[in-house]
């Protein structure tokens, strides 16, 4: 099967609060939390957003899909 035609694709989810606050720029020892998951391209054509726990914000926040 052609690689571009797979139904399930791997996506990276990144904490939107950390990106908005610029956590990576302000402190060297902190980073941006990311999760790796899969989604079905046919049933979810839009960008995926899930509520996940961010250890840097220390609360549940919205994690949005980013490009690789």
N, C-alpha and C positions, 0 to 999 in steps of 0.2 A: 504494500500500500504506500502511496506517496506520502511523504512526511507532512506536507502542507494540508492534506485532506483529513487528518486525524480528527475524530469527533471530540476526544478528551484532550485538553491542552493544560500544561502546567502554567500556573500564574503565581506572581509574587504579590503578597498583600503587605502594605506598609502603613504604619500608624500615621494618621492625618494630624493628630495633635502635636507629635514630635516634629513633623515637617513644618507645621505652621509656626511653632515656637522657636524653631532653629536650634534644637537641642544639640545637634552635631557640631554646629559652629561655636557655640558658647563654651562648652566644656569638652575637654579632651577625653576624659574617662567615660563619658556617656555616648550612646549611639542612638540609632533609630531602630525600633523593633520591626522585624519583618517575619512573616509567615509564608510558607510555601504550600500550595494546595493545588487541586485540579478542578476544572469546571468543564461542563459539557457545552461545546461551542454552539450547538443547535438550540438548546433550551435556554441558554443565557448569553445572548449575543452582546448585551451591554456590559459595561465594566462591573465587576463584582465588588460589593461592599459588605463586610461582615463585622459584627461587634466582637472583638477579641480583647484579651487582657494584655496590657502593655506594662512590662516591669519597670520601665523608665518613668512613665507617668504614674504608675502604681494604681491604675484603675482600668476599667473596661472602656475602650474607645473604639471609634469606627476605623477599620483598616480597609483601605481602598487598593484596588488593583493598579499596579504600575507596569510600565514596559521594561523589558530586559535590557 
